[in-house]
Amino acid sequence: MTQYTDHHAPHGLRVRGTVVVVPGRGETRATYARFGRRLAADAYRVRVVDAPDPRPDGLDGGRDRFAAGLADAVADAAGDDGVVAPVVLVGADTGALAIAALLGRAALPPGLAPAAAVLAGPPAATAATNGTWDDELDARTACPTHRGTLTDDTGVRRGTLDTPVPPALAAGIGHTGPDLPVLLLVGDADPLADRAALRRTATTWPRTRLSVVRGAHHDVLNDLQHRSVAAEVVTFLETLRNALVPVVAVESSAW
């Protein structure tokens, strides 16, 4: 069985970059099919990997194993002209924490040199839903399509949001951040996020911005606002080509 799920740019379009998506607790690669298709439609090569399994040491098998897996995913995404840059890592929930912890290291394995990262819905260490599947769905999303996707996917592990986040993993969102562009995404209705801590992170990490999505819950990439969120991610990807300066700027507005 393949370790990845790929979403390709439309035939005939030049690929604009490589995006590797890391799911969070309980999620499968299928959880990000809609998100992957939407970014791929904008001519990005999107590869979704399996979610890391949080353990007390921070990651299943440790950060070295996780890093090696990402490096393999990037290398295997190469086409006839090699891996299309920029390479951007996108993580959700504990996938976001795993990427943050990885990028906080002094060195990455050969073949893994991301240009930027998107960290969506990083949870606080003490966050939990402590309820039924419906309660977990309410914490995750208000989108009926995404709720159905999660409910119908037999690979989704229910109740995993009740699992405490290992402190070693939660420490990935801390005072020392990576020296590369980072987009932090969080819903203002996310019951698992520490938005105050994320605001502090956005002001202390060197090249980081925080985007708060109105009305969005924990699964910020897949909630009702998924079109606007995907557009925010694509806008971020496009700024990497322009020294992080948005290509479109509003000079005047009546509202």
Long-range contacts (C-beta under 8 A, 24 or more apart in sequence): 3-49, 3-50, 3-69, 3-73, 4-29, 4-47, 4-48, 4-49, 4-73, 4-76, 5-29, 5-30, 5-32, 5-33, 5-36, 5-47, 5-48, 6-45, 6-46, 6-47, 6-48, 6-77, 7-33, 7-36, 7-37, 7-39, 7-40, 7-45, 7-46, 7-47, 7-48, 8-40, 8-45, 9-40, 9-41, 9-42, 9-43, 9-44, 9-45, 10-40, 10-41, 10-43, 13-43, 14-43, 15-43, 15-44, 15-45, 15-79, 15-84, 16-42, 16-43, 16-44, 16-84, 16-237, 17-44, 17-45, 17-84, 17-85, 17-86, 17-87, 17-88, 17-237, 17-240, 18-44, 18-45, 18-47, 18-74, 18-77, 18-83, 18-84, 18-85, 18-86, 18-87, 18-88, 19-44, 19-45, 19-46, 19-47, 19-87, 19-88, 19-90, 19-237, 20-47, 20-48, 20-49, 20-70, 20-73, 20-74, 20-77, 20-87, 20-88, 20-89, 20-90, 21-46, 21-47, 21-48, 21-49, 21-90, 21-91, 21-92, 21-95, 22-49, 22-51, 22-52, 22-70, 22-89, 22-90, 22-91, 22-92, 22-95, 22-96, 22-98, 22-99, 23-48, 23-49, 23-50, 23-51, 23-92, 23-93, 23-95, 24-51, 24-91, 24-92, 24-93, 24-94, 24-95, 24-96, 24-121, 25-51, 25-54, 25-93, 25-94, 25-157, 25-160, 25-161, 25-163, 26-51, 26-156, 26-157, 26-158, 26-159, 26-160, 26-161, 27-51, 27-92, 27-93, 27-150, 27-156, 28-153, 28-155, 28-156, 30-149, 30-153, 30-155, 31-149, 31-150, 31-153, 31-156, 31-222, 32-92, 32-221, 32-222, 33-149, 34-145, 34-146, 34-149, 34-222, 34-226, 35-221, 35-222, 35-226, 35-230, 38-226, 38-227, 38-230, 39-230, 39-233, 39-234, 39-237, 42-234, 44-234, 44-237, 45-77, 45-79, 45-84, 47-73, 47-77, 49-73, 51-94, 51-95, 52-94, 52-95, 52-98, 54-94, 54-98, 54-163, 54-165, 54-166, 54-169, 55-166, 56-166, 56-168, 57-166, 57-168, 58-98, 58-101, 58-166, 58-168, 58-169, 59-98, 59-101, 59-169, 63-98, 63-101, 63-102, 63-105, 64-109, 66-98, 66-102, 67-102, 67-105, 67-108, 67-109, 67-112, 68-109, 70-102, 70-112, 71-108, 71-109, 71-110, 71-111, 71-112, 72-111, 74-111, 74-112, 75-111, 85-115, 86-114, 86-115, 86-116, 86-237, 86-240, 86-241, 87-113, 87-114, 87-115, 88-114, 88-115, 88-116, 88-117, 88-118, 88-237, 88-240, 89-114, 89-116, 89-117, 89-118, 90-117, 90-118, 90-120, 90-221, 90-233, 91-117, 91-118, 91-119, 91-120, 92-120, 92-121, 92-219, 92-220, 92-221, 93-120, 93-121, 93-122, 93-123, 93-192, 93-218, 93-219, 94-123, 94-165, 94-169, 96-120, 96-121, 96-122, 97-122, 97-123, 97-165, 97-169, 97-170, 97-172, 97-173, 98-169, 98-172, 99-172, 100-172, 100-173, 100-177, 100-178, 101-168, 101-169, 101-171, 101-172, 102-172, 103-177, 103-178, 103-180, 104-172, 104-174, 104-176, 104-177, 104-178, 114-180, 115-180, 115-181, 115-240, 116-180, 116-181, 116-182, 116-183, 116-236, 116-237, 116-240, 117-178, 117-180, 117-181, 117-182, 117-183, 118-182, 118-183, 118-185, 118-233, 118-236, 119-173, 119-182, 119-183, 119-184, 119-185, 120-185, 120-186, 120-220, 120-221, 121-185, 121-186, 121-187, 121-190, 121-192, 121-193, 121-218, 121-219, 121-220, 121-221, 122-172, 122-173, 122-184, 122-186, 122-193, 122-198, 123-165, 123-170, 123-192, 123-193, 123-218, 124-165, 124-170, 124-192, 124-193, 124-194, 124-197, 125-164, 125-165, 125-166, 125-167, 125-170, 126-164, 126-165, 127-161, 127-165, 127-191, 127-192, 127-193, 127-194, 128-161, 128-162, 128-163, 128-164, 128-192, 129-161, 129-162, 129-191, 129-192, 130-162, 133-158, 133-159, 136-161, 136-162, 138-217, 139-191, 139-192, 139-217, 139-218, 140-217, 140-218, 140-219, 140-222, 141-217, 141-218, 141-219, 141-222, 141-223, 141-224, 142-215, 142-217, 142-223, 142-224, 143-222, 143-223, 143-224, 143-226, 146-219, 146-222, 146-223, 146-226, 149-222, 161-192, 161-218, 173-197, 173-198, 173-201, 174-201, 175-201, 175-204, 177-201, 177-204, 177-205, 177-206, 177-208, 178-205, 178-206, 179-206, 179-207, 180-207, 181-207, 181-208, 181-236, 181-239, 181-240, 181-244, 182-207, 182-208, 182-209, 183-208, 183-209, 183-211, 183-232, 183-233, 183-236, 184-208, 184-209, 184-210, 184-211, 185-211, 185-213, 185-220, 185-221, 185-229, 185-232, 185-233, 186-210, 186-211, 186-212, 186-213, 186-216, 186-220, 187-212, 187-213, 187-215, 187-216, 187-217, 187-218, 187-220, 187-223, 187-225, 188-212, 188-213, 188-214, 188-215, 188-216, 189-215, 189-216, 189-217, 190-216, 190-217, 190-218, 190-220, 191-217, 191-218, 192-218, 193-218, 207-244
